[in-house]
Amino acid sequence: MNITINLDVMMAKRKMRLKELSQLVGVSEQNLSILKNGKAKAIRFSTLEKICEVLECQPGDILAYELKENLSLDD
């Protein structure tokens, strides 16, 4: 996947633990952990919005697209 999740970086900048973020966002610790570890296949915009609200950041602070060098037009 070319999408990198930087949730752990933003949490560290805000000195926030997963348990606290979970309570403030209203999402289980397990689901946030899956997202934080880059294992999630999708995220609801409402969840992303709440995470950004709590961490006082932009979606681009959490999600980053990284272009792979070996991509061809046939892929």
PyMOL commands that set and color helices and strands:
alter all, ss='L'
color gray80, all
select helices_A, chain A and resi 7-13+18-25+29-36+45-55+59-62
alter helices_A, ss='H'
color red, helices_A
select strands_A, chain A and resi 3-5+63-65
alter strands_A, ss='S'
color yellow, strands_A
deselect
rebuild
show_as cartoon
